[in-house]
């Protein structure tokens, strides 16, 4: 188990508090916003992998414009 929250080196602004942070837990991945650490989302590694592949492929670019 990894008890350390990780965030991207691409996080910026507001002192680095504008990020999605990740942490592994046995059989699952936990996500949270650095601005609201009390809120967690739990996903499977396969679901996170699919999301990352979609992001890399540009499928969600329209959401950040």
C-alpha positions as CSV (number, residue, x, y, z in Angstrom):
1,X,0.0,0.0,0.0
2,X,1.2,3.5,-0.8
3,X,0.1,6.0,1.8
4,X,1.6,8.9,0.0
5,X,-0.5,11.1,-2.2
6,X,1.2,11.9,-5.5
7,X,0.5,14.9,-7.8
8,X,1.8,15.8,-11.2
9,X,4.8,18.0,-11.7
10,X,2.6,19.9,-14.1
11,X,0.4,21.2,-11.3
12,X,0.6,24.9,-11.0
13,X,-1.0,28.0,-9.7
14,X,-2.3,28.6,-6.2
15,X,0.8,27.1,-4.6
16,X,0.3,23.8,-6.4
17,X,-3.2,23.4,-5.0
18,X,-4.8,23.0,-8.4
19,X,-4.2,19.3,-8.9
20,X,-5.6,15.9,-8.9
21,X,-3.7,13.7,-6.5
22,X,-3.5,9.9,-6.7
23,X,-2.7,7.1,-4.2
24,X,-2.7,3.4,-4.6
25,X,-4.6,1.1,-2.2
26,X,-4.8,-2.7,-2.6
27,X,-6.8,-3.4,-5.7
28,X,-7.8,0.2,-6.2
29,X,-6.6,3.7,-6.9
30,X,-7.8,6.7,-4.9
31,X,-8.1,10.2,-6.5
32,X,-8.7,13.6,-4.8
33,X,-8.5,17.3,-5.6
34,X,-5.7,19.0,-3.8
35,X,-8.2,21.9,-3.0
36,X,-10.6,19.4,-1.4
37,X,-8.6,16.6,0.1
38,X,-11.5,15.3,2.2
39,X,-13.3,14.2,-1.0
40,X,-12.0,10.9,-2.5
41,X,-12.9,8.9,-5.5
42,X,-12.0,5.3,-5.7
43,X,-11.5,3.6,-9.1
44,X,-10.0,0.3,-10.4
45,X,-6.6,0.4,-12.0
46,X,-8.3,-0.7,-15.3
47,X,-10.7,2.3,-15.2
48,X,-7.8,4.8,-14.4
49,X,-5.8,3.2,-17.2
50,X,-8.6,3.7,-19.7
51,X,-9.0,7.4,-18.6
52,X,-5.3,8.0,-18.9
53,X,-5.2,6.5,-22.4
54,X,-8.2,8.7,-23.4
55,X,-6.5,11.8,-22.0
56,X,-3.3,11.0,-23.9
57,X,-5.3,10.5,-27.1
58,X,-6.8,13.9,-26.7
59,X,-10.4,12.7,-26.2
60,X,-11.0,15.2,-23.4
61,X,-9.2,18.2,-24.7
62,X,-12.5,20.0,-25.3
63,X,-13.1,20.0,-21.5
64,X,-10.1,22.2,-20.8
65,X,-10.5,24.9,-23.3
